[in-house]
Amino acid sequence: MKKFNNIEFNIKNVGEEVELYGWVQKKRNLGGLVFIDLRDRSGIIQLIVKPENLFYDLASSLKTESVIKVVGTISERESKNPKLPTGEIEVIVDNLELINSSVDIPFEIGGETTALEDTRLKYRYLDLRRENIKDNLILRHKVTLITRNFLSENGFVEVETPILCVPTPEGARDYLVPSRISNGSFYALPQSPQIYKQLLMIGGMEKYFQIARCFRDEDLRADRQPEFTQIDIEMSFANEEDIWNTTEGLMQKIFKEIKDIELTPFQRLTYNECIDRFGSDKPDTRFDMEIKDITNIFSKTFFEIFSNIIVNGGVINAIVLKGLASTISRKDIDKLTEFVKIYKAKALSYLKYNNSELTGSILKIMSDNEKKEIIEQLDLQENDMVFIIADNKKIVKTALGALRNKLANDYHLIDESKYNFLWVTDFPMFEYSEEEQRFVAAHHPFTSPRVEDMDKLLTDKENCYSRAYDLVLNGYELLSGSVRIHDSKTQAKVFEAIDMTHEEAREKFGFFLDAFQYGAPPHCGVGIGLERLIMILAGTDNIRDVVAFPKTASASCLMTEAPGKVGTKQLDELGIAIK
C-alpha cells in the first residue's frame, strides 16, 4: 500500500491500493455517490464513496476542512478534469476515518477569496491552506535553498550573528529589548548584521553569508514589514565588480531554476543618471517615458514664471505620454495636477500634439521657435501628450518621476512579463537631515567614499560620493550594499563629517574601531531583501502574501494580538515603568 502526496498519482497507478490523508476541500452528493475533493499540501484528488460502503453515512456527514484518512483503490475517471494533475483518476474509497472535524470556517479555502485581508490575517492558519499563500512559502523555501547551495559552492560560509545587539545610532529606529540582569540597559534587535559581518571579515572568514532576520521600527507599507529577512553577503579582498558578479550569478541561478529565464548582464547607471532620467533612484525600466530637460528651450522666454525659475537655478523638465493624448480629459489633467502637488510641485503644464499642431495650457506663452524646439527635442508624434513641471531640480525630478510611474500603471504601459535589473552606483555619501540639522550618512557610516572624493569628506559634503550601490528590480530596491571602510583614519573622518565626536564614536563603536587596529582587509557586501525578491517572483505587490505570519500596517498581529501588555511583576523585574 502506498502513502504519498496526492499529486504523485496518475493514470499509471490505476488498480493500486493507496492510503491518503488530508482535508475535505469540497463534498458533493450526486446520484447516490458521495464525491469528496481531498486536499493535501501537494494538491487535490477526487474520492468516491458508494452507497453500499460501510462508511457512506460518515462520508455524507463530513464538513468542509475536516481532516480524514482514506484507504481505497485508484480508478480511471469517466469525466476527466484536465485542470488537475490528478484529473484522470479518482480513488474508490474502501475505508474512511474522521481524524478531526472542523467547525464552520470564516472564509472559503480556495485559490481566490473575497475575504477581507484583516479576516485572513486573524485566521492566518486557515489562509495558509490557500493554494497561492502555500505556493509562495514553498517558493521562498526553494529560493533560500538555491541561495545556500550557490553561495556554498562559491566558497561562502554561512555564519549566524547575534539577535541581541548593542543599540547604535543612524538608520531606522531600533526595537529595544530590556535587560533583566542589567536594569536600565537595553539590547537592540539588529536592523542588519552590518557590524558583525564586517567583524567576520576582520576575523578572517573572507566569504560569509547568512539568511538573516532583521528588525526595523519604521512606518510600514505594502513592501515592508517590521521584521524581515535578507540574504546577507560579505567578501574580503574584493571590490564592486566582485560582489556585483557574485550577485548577478546568484540571480541568474534563481531565475533560471524558478522561472526558466536566462538573465542577461545587468544594466548600470549612476545615482545622478537615474535621478536625471527617471526622477528616482529605483526606477522601473520596463517602460520608457524618460524625463527630458527642456530648460534651454525657454532660456529666452518672456513668461515670467518660467524665467524666474531659470534665473533662480531651477529647471523645466518634461515627460511624453506616447499616443494617448486623445484619451486624456481636462478632468484627468486636474487629477494629475493634484497628484504632483503631493510632491510639492506647484503646477503641471501640458501640451497635446495632433495634426502637426500643439495645443495646451502654456501654448499662449510660447514663441514659434519654442514650439518648434519642443516638437523636435521631444520627438513628438501624432497624439502625444507632454507634461511639464518647472521648479527647483529636486521637486521637478521627484514629481515627474512619480507621475511617470502613475501614468505607466494607469495606462498599462508596463510589460509584466519582464524582469529588468539595474545596478545604481555612486550614491551620495551624505544627505542633509532637516530634522537633525546636520549631514547624516546616506547609506551607513561604514561606507567607503569614492577615492576621488576622499578630500571632500569634510569640505564639500554635498558633492561627495560613495562606493555604495543598489540593485533595482522592476522599480523595487532589491538590495543595498557598499565597499566598506577598512582603515581607522577614514572611519574617523566619516564620523567627524556626520558630527559624531570622538567620545560618541568610542561609546557607540569602540569595540568596532578597536578591531580595525588588528589588520582589517578590504571588504564589501550586500543585503538582498528576500521578501521583496519572493514578492516579485510570485507576481504580487503585497509583501504579506509571502510571509507566513505577517504584521499589519500598524505592526500588529491580528492572530496572536501582538504586541501585548505585560504584568506589573514582569515590568518590576526589568526595572521598567510605563509612562
C-alpha positions as a printed Julia matrix, in Angstrom:
579×3 Matrix{Float64}:
   0.0    0.0     0.0
   1.33   3.43   -0.98
   1.08   6.55    1.2
   2.25   9.58   -0.78
   1.21  13.11   -1.72
  -2.0   13.33   -3.74
  -0.48  14.54   -6.99
   2.12  11.77   -7.1
  -0.59   9.51   -8.54
  -1.69   9.42  -12.19
  -3.25   7.12  -14.77
  -0.31   4.71  -14.46
  -1.36   3.93  -10.87
  -4.83   2.61  -11.78
  -5.63  -0.51   -9.73
  -3.24   0.29   -6.89
  -4.42   0.45   -3.28
  -3.43   3.69   -1.53
  -3.6    5.31    1.89
  -4.25   9.07    1.83
  -4.58  11.86    4.4
  -5.82  15.41    4.06
  -8.59  17.99    4.37
 -12.07  17.91    2.83
 -11.95  20.69    0.25
 -15.42  20.06   -1.14
 -18.16  17.4    -0.87
 -20.95  16.63   -3.37
 -23.73  14.01   -3.37
 -24.63  13.07   -6.93
 -26.95  10.22   -7.79
 -26.25   8.42   -4.54
 -22.45   8.69   -4.89
 -20.56  10.93   -2.48
 -17.72  12.81   -4.2
 -15.03  14.31   -1.98
 -12.16  16.56   -3.08
  -9.33  15.59   -0.74
  -6.65  18.28   -0.37
  -3.14  17.94    0.98
  -0.16  20.25    0.52
   0.53  18.89   -2.96
  -2.97  19.32   -4.39
  -6.39  17.69   -4.82
  -7.52  14.16   -5.63
 -11.13  13.05   -6.05
 -12.6   10.37   -3.78
 -15.81   8.38   -4.41
 -17.82   6.7    -1.68
 -20.52   4.32   -2.96
 -23.9    3.81   -1.22
 -23.09   0.23   -0.23
 -19.92   1.34    1.58
 -19.98   0.9     5.38
 -18.67   4.48    5.71
 -21.27   6.06    3.41
 -23.16   7.85    6.21
 -19.89   9.18    7.64
 -18.85  10.44    4.2
 -22.24  12.12    3.74
 -21.9   13.98    7.07
 -18.34  15.29    6.57
 -17.9   19.05    6.95
 -15.57  21.16    4.84
 -11.98  21.33    6.22
 -12.37  18.18    8.31
  -9.24  16.01    8.44
  -9.69  12.45    7.19
  -7.79   9.29    6.38
  -8.9    7.06    3.49
  -7.86   3.72    2.08
  -9.0    2.93   -1.43
  -8.19   1.88   -4.98
  -7.18   4.19   -7.81
  -9.58   4.1   -10.74
  -9.78   5.9   -14.1
 -12.29   8.76  -14.15
 -15.12   8.73  -16.65
 -15.26  12.54  -16.91
 -11.68  13.76  -16.72
 -10.57  17.18  -15.44
  -7.56  18.48  -17.43
  -7.11  21.35  -14.96
  -5.95  18.99  -12.19
  -2.71  16.96  -12.17
  -4.85  14.07  -10.87
  -7.73  14.84  -13.24
  -7.6   11.47  -14.99
  -8.08   9.38  -11.85
 -10.15   9.04   -8.69
  -9.99   6.86   -5.59
 -12.8    4.4    -4.81
 -12.93   4.51   -1.02
 -12.9    1.25    0.94
 -12.16   2.66    4.38
 -12.75   6.13    5.79
 -11.68   7.58    9.14
 -12.58  11.0    10.52
  -9.46  12.23   12.31
 -10.75  15.7    13.23
 -13.93  17.54   12.35
 -13.98  21.3    11.59
 -16.39  23.99   12.7
 -17.81  26.36   10.07
 -14.92  28.27    8.51
 -14.9   32.12    8.35
 -13.98  32.16    4.66
 -13.73  29.7     1.81
 -10.39  27.95    1.36
  -9.74  28.41   -2.33
  -7.23  29.9    -4.76
  -9.01  33.25   -4.74
 -11.09  34.63   -1.9
 -13.28  37.65   -1.33
 -12.44  37.65    2.39
 -11.03  40.9     3.79
  -7.3   40.81    4.48
  -7.9   41.51    8.19
 -10.08  38.37    8.38
  -7.45  36.32    6.58
  -4.71  37.58    8.92
  -6.83  36.83   12.02
  -7.22  33.23   10.81
  -3.82  33.02    9.14
  -3.54  29.28    9.84
  -6.56  28.84    7.54
  -5.23  31.33    4.99
  -2.06  29.22    4.76
  -4.18  26.39    3.36
  -4.99  28.5     0.31
  -3.01  27.49   -2.73
  -1.39  30.84   -3.55
  -0.15  31.52    0.01
   1.11  27.95    0.34
   2.86  28.15   -3.04
   4.52  31.44   -2.04
   6.02  29.84    1.06
   7.25  26.87   -0.97
   8.73  29.33   -3.49
  10.51  31.09   -0.63
  11.93  27.76    0.52
  13.19  26.97   -2.98
  14.88  30.37   -3.34
  16.67  30.09    0.02
  17.79  26.56   -0.87
  19.17  27.71   -4.24
  20.9   30.61   -2.46
  22.54  28.38    0.15
  23.73  25.92   -2.47
  25.03  28.61   -4.86
  26.96  30.56   -2.24
  28.32  27.4    -0.6
  29.55  26.16   -3.98
  31.3   29.53   -4.45
  33.26  29.31   -1.21
  30.97  31.25    1.14
  30.41  30.06    4.71
  27.07  30.54    6.47
  27.52  32.12    9.9
  24.79  33.15   12.34
  25.21  36.52   14.04
  23.58  37.7    17.31
  19.96  38.8    17.58
  20.56  40.65   20.87
  22.89  43.52   19.92
  24.07  46.84   21.29
  21.88  49.84   20.25
  23.6   52.07   17.67
  22.73  55.45   16.13
  21.91  56.1    12.47
  19.36  54.33   10.3
  15.81  53.49   11.35
  14.6   53.13   14.93
  15.78  50.08   16.84
  13.49  47.6    18.52
  14.77  47.59   22.11
  14.88  44.62   24.49
  15.24  45.46   28.2
  17.81  43.56   30.24
  16.54  41.93   33.44
  20.07  41.33   34.72
  21.26  44.88   33.97
  18.23  47.05   34.79
  18.2   50.27   32.8
  20.23  48.76   29.95
  18.87  47.53   26.66
  19.72  45.23   23.8
  18.63  46.16   20.28
  17.33  43.77   17.66
  19.59  44.02   14.58
  18.5   46.26   11.71
  21.03  44.21    9.76
  24.12  42.16   10.7
  26.28  45.02    9.4
  28.87  45.36   12.15
  29.07  41.62   12.8
  29.68  40.7     9.18
  32.46  43.27    8.97
  33.96  41.81   12.13
  33.78  38.4    10.46
  35.9   39.81    7.64
  38.39  41.14   10.19
  38.2   37.7    11.77
  39.43  36.11    8.54
  36.23  34.4     7.28
  36.79  36.07    3.86
  33.45  34.92    2.39
  30.34  34.97    4.58
  26.61  34.71    4.02
  23.51  34.4     6.17
  19.76  34.18    5.66
  19.47  36.86    8.33
  16.49  38.07   10.33
  16.4   41.87   10.64
  14.18  44.3    12.55
  13.32  47.96   11.99
  10.81  50.04   13.9
   9.61  52.13   10.98
   6.36  53.03    9.26
   5.12  50.13    7.16
   3.86  49.88    3.59
   2.92  47.2     1.06
   6.56  46.12    0.52
   7.84  46.49    4.09
   7.49  44.55    7.36
   8.92  45.34   10.83
  10.74  42.0    10.83
  12.19  40.8     7.57
  14.83  38.54    6.08
  17.81  39.44    3.95
  20.32  37.35    2.08
  23.41  38.85    3.68
  26.74  38.54    1.85
  30.22  39.88    2.6
  33.57  39.34    0.81
  37.14  40.2     1.73
  39.85  41.22   -0.75
  37.09  42.21   -3.18
  35.74  45.29   -4.94
  32.47  46.32   -6.57
  32.96  44.11   -9.62
  33.47  41.03   -7.45
  30.29  41.5    -5.42
  28.26  42.52   -8.48
  29.37  39.42  -10.38
  28.54  37.19   -7.41
  25.11  38.77   -7.01
  24.34  38.55  -10.73
  25.38  34.9   -10.7
  23.02  34.21   -7.81
  20.11  36.0    -9.52
  20.8   34.15  -12.78
  20.69  30.85  -10.9
  17.45  31.73   -9.08
  15.63  32.98  -12.19
  16.76  30.02  -14.28
  15.6   27.45  -11.75
  12.41  29.23  -10.67
  11.27  30.92  -13.91
  13.39  29.19  -16.58
  14.57  32.65  -17.64
  18.1   33.37  -18.85
  19.1   36.75  -17.42
  21.42  38.97  -19.44
  24.13  41.13  -17.78
  22.55  43.84  -15.63
  22.43  47.45  -16.78
  24.39  50.01  -14.7
  23.6   53.68  -14.09
  24.94  56.17  -11.6
  22.64  57.67   -8.99
  22.73  61.06  -10.77
  21.84  59.48  -14.13
  18.86  57.74  -12.55
  17.56  60.92  -10.97
  18.05  62.91  -14.2
  16.36  60.33  -16.45
  13.74  58.76  -14.18
  13.34  61.01  -11.14
  14.05  58.07   -8.85
  16.99  56.05   -7.53
  14.91  52.87   -8.03
  13.45  53.37  -11.5
  11.23  50.87  -13.26
  12.95  50.44  -16.63
  10.33  48.14  -18.15
   8.86  51.19  -19.92
  10.27  54.36  -21.48
   8.85  57.85  -20.76
  12.19  59.26  -19.58
  12.39  62.76  -18.13
  13.73  65.33  -20.6
  15.36  68.62  -19.64
  13.84  71.36  -21.78
  15.16  74.32  -19.76
  17.24  75.51  -22.72
  14.14  75.83  -24.91
  12.8   78.54  -22.59
  16.1   80.32  -21.96
  14.76  83.46  -23.67
  11.12  83.15  -22.6
   9.03  86.2   -21.71
   6.85  84.03  -19.45
   7.71  85.44  -16.03
   7.12  82.25  -14.02
   9.47  80.22  -16.21
  12.1   82.96  -16.48
  12.17  83.46  -12.67
  12.63  79.74  -12.1
  15.54  79.63  -14.54
  17.18  82.74  -13.05
  16.96  81.16   -9.58
  18.72  77.99  -10.72
  15.6   75.91  -11.3
  14.82  73.65  -14.26
  11.99  72.9   -16.68
  11.53  69.19  -17.43
   9.0   67.13  -19.36
   7.76  63.59  -19.92
   5.87  62.39  -23.0
   2.91  60.02  -22.88
   3.04  58.46  -26.35
  -0.08  58.12  -28.48
  -2.65  58.67  -25.73
  -3.39  62.41  -25.81
  -6.94  61.85  -27.06
  -7.75  59.74  -24.01
  -6.75  62.48  -21.51
  -9.63  64.74  -20.45
  -9.5   68.05  -18.62
 -10.75  66.21  -15.53
  -7.85  63.76  -15.83
  -5.37  66.64  -16.04
  -6.86  68.23  -12.92
  -6.42  64.96  -11.04
  -2.82  64.65  -12.23
  -2.18  68.25  -11.15
  -3.38  67.42   -7.65
  -1.2   64.3    -7.72
   2.05  66.17   -8.45
   1.24  68.66   -5.68
   1.81  65.77   -3.25
   5.45  66.04   -4.33
   5.48  69.84   -3.81
   5.13  70.78   -7.47
   3.14  74.0    -7.72
   1.7   73.36  -11.19
   1.52  70.87  -14.04
   1.62  72.28  -17.57
   0.6   70.19  -20.57
   0.68  70.14  -24.34
  -1.05  67.88  -26.87
   0.3   67.19  -30.37
  -2.32  66.47  -33.04
  -2.41  67.13  -36.78
   1.14  68.54  -36.57
  -0.02  71.22  -34.14
   0.34  71.86  -30.43
  -2.49  72.73  -28.07
  -2.4   73.08  -24.32
  -2.15  75.15  -21.16
   1.07  77.05  -21.99
   0.66  77.45  -25.74
  -0.15  81.19  -25.43
   3.18  81.99  -23.77
   5.28  80.04  -26.29
   7.03  81.57  -29.28
   7.0   79.83  -32.65
  10.62  78.83  -32.13
   9.86  77.33  -28.69
   7.01  75.3   -30.21
   9.32  74.06  -32.95
  12.03  73.13  -30.43
   9.55  71.27  -28.2
   8.37  69.17  -31.14
  11.92  68.39  -32.29
  13.64  67.83  -28.93
  10.85  65.61  -27.6
  10.4   63.9   -30.97
   6.65  64.38  -30.78
   4.42  62.16  -32.89
   0.69  62.2   -33.58
  -1.48  62.03  -30.42
   1.43  62.51  -27.97
   0.87  64.22  -24.62
   3.53  66.33  -22.9
   3.57  67.02  -19.14
   5.84  69.81  -17.92
   6.95  70.87  -14.43
   9.11  73.92  -13.67
  10.62  74.33  -10.21
  13.84  73.56   -8.33
  15.55  70.42   -9.58
  14.68  68.16   -6.65
  10.96  68.93   -6.84
  10.87  68.62  -10.64
  12.63  65.25  -10.73
  10.69  63.77   -7.81
   7.28  64.91   -9.08
   7.85  63.84  -12.68
   9.33  60.53  -11.51
   6.17  59.82   -9.5
   3.96  60.98  -12.38
   5.88  58.72  -14.77
   5.08  55.68  -12.61
   1.44  56.67  -12.17
   0.86  57.11  -15.9
   2.55  53.79  -16.67
   0.27  52.0   -14.2
  -2.9   53.89  -15.15
  -2.42  53.27  -18.88
  -0.99  49.74  -18.61
   2.36  50.58  -20.21
   4.37  48.04  -18.19
   5.27  44.66  -19.66
   4.57  42.44  -16.63
   6.49  39.55  -18.2
   9.79  41.47  -17.98
  12.34  41.32  -15.16
  14.61  44.36  -15.52
  17.61  44.5   -13.21
  19.59  47.72  -12.76
  22.7   48.48  -10.72
  22.52  52.01   -9.33
  26.01  53.18   -8.36
  27.88  56.18   -6.94
  25.33  57.25   -4.34
  25.85  60.47   -2.4
  27.97  59.89    0.69
  25.79  62.16    2.83
  22.31  63.63    2.93
  21.17  66.62    4.92
  18.67  65.94    7.69
  16.31  68.87    8.24
  15.13  67.21   11.44
  18.64  66.94   12.92
  20.08  70.0    11.14
  23.19  68.1    10.08
  24.56  65.82    7.4
  23.96  62.1     8.04
  25.28  59.02    6.26
  23.16  58.32    3.19
  23.88  54.56    3.34
  25.55  53.87    6.69
  28.65  55.38    8.31
  30.87  52.41    7.37
  30.52  53.06    3.63
  33.69  53.99    1.81
  33.81  57.28   -0.11
  34.99  57.2    -3.72
  38.77  57.53   -3.89
  38.48  60.7    -5.98
  36.14  62.26   -3.39
  38.2   61.48   -0.29
  39.23  65.14    0.06
  35.55  66.23    0.04
  34.6   64.36    3.22
  34.87  67.45    5.38
  34.96  70.28    2.84
  32.27  69.51    0.22
  29.79  67.02    1.65
  27.07  67.77   -0.89
  29.32  66.67   -3.75
  31.0   63.77   -2.01
  30.01  60.41   -3.48
  30.37  56.92   -2.07
  31.11  53.4    -3.22
  27.55  52.4    -2.34
  25.28  50.62   -4.79
  21.71  49.32   -5.02
  20.25  46.6    -7.21
  16.83  47.58   -8.54
  14.35  45.08   -9.99
  11.2   46.36  -11.72
  11.15  49.53   -9.65
  11.85  47.85   -6.3
  15.07  48.29   -4.36
  16.15  44.66   -4.13
  19.4   45.2    -2.28
  21.76  47.79   -0.9
  25.46  47.37   -0.43
  28.8   49.1    -0.45
  32.53  48.82   -0.32
  33.3   49.25    3.39
  35.82  51.47    5.09
  38.7   49.3     6.32
  41.07  51.82    7.88
  40.57  53.74   11.11
  41.66  57.15    9.72
  38.97  57.22    7.05
  36.4   55.93    9.53
  37.28  58.72   11.96
  36.85  61.3     9.16
  33.38  59.96    8.28
  32.31  60.12   11.92
  33.56  63.71   12.02
  31.66  64.53    8.83
  28.38  63.45   10.45
  29.18  65.49   13.58
  29.9   62.48   15.74
  32.52  63.33   18.34
  35.44  61.06   19.12
  33.84  60.33   22.5
  30.49  59.42   20.91
  32.22  57.19   18.37
  34.12  55.41   21.14
  30.95  55.0    23.2
  28.92  53.53   20.32
  31.53  51.74   18.23
  34.61  51.44   20.42
  34.88  47.66   20.04
  34.47  48.02   16.26
  37.1   50.75   15.93
  39.5   48.71   18.06
  39.14  45.8    15.65
  40.4   47.97   12.78
  43.78  48.18   14.51
  44.43  44.47   14.02
  44.72  44.17   10.26
  41.34  44.76    8.62
  41.14  43.51    5.0
  39.39  45.49    2.26
  35.84  44.15    2.01
  32.4   44.77    0.55
  28.97  43.25    0.63
  25.23  43.37    0.04
  21.97  42.66    1.83
  19.3   41.28   -0.52
  15.67  41.73    0.57
  14.34  38.17    0.47
  10.65  39.06    0.83
  10.82  41.64   -1.97
  12.51  39.1    -4.24
   9.86  36.46   -3.49
   7.11  39.07   -3.89
   8.3   39.88   -7.42
   8.79  36.22   -8.35
   5.31  35.39   -7.03
   3.71  38.23   -9.0
   2.17  40.01   -6.02
   2.62  43.59   -4.8
   1.78  42.76   -1.17
   4.69  41.56    0.95
   2.26  39.95    3.43
   1.47  37.36    0.75
   4.99  35.9     1.04
   5.36  35.92    4.85
   3.94  33.04    6.9
   2.71  35.16    9.8
   2.89  38.84    8.8
   2.12  42.03   10.68
  -0.45  44.63    9.62
   0.38  48.19    8.57
   0.23  49.14   12.27
   2.85  46.46   13.09
   0.35  44.26   14.92
  -0.5   40.56   14.57
  -4.27  40.08   14.35
  -3.96  36.36   15.02
  -1.93  36.46   18.27
  -2.85  40.07   19.13
   0.82  41.02   19.45
   2.13  43.38   20.71
   0.57  42.56   24.07
   0.63  44.01   27.55
   2.71  42.55   30.38
   2.06  42.46   34.08
   3.49  44.67   36.82
   5.63  41.84   38.19
   7.45  41.41   34.87
   7.93  45.16   34.49
   9.34  45.37   38.02
  11.85  42.61   37.24
  13.01  44.62   34.24
  13.14  47.88   36.19
  10.63  49.49   33.83
   7.67  51.77   34.49
   5.07  52.59   31.81
   4.91  56.33   31.21
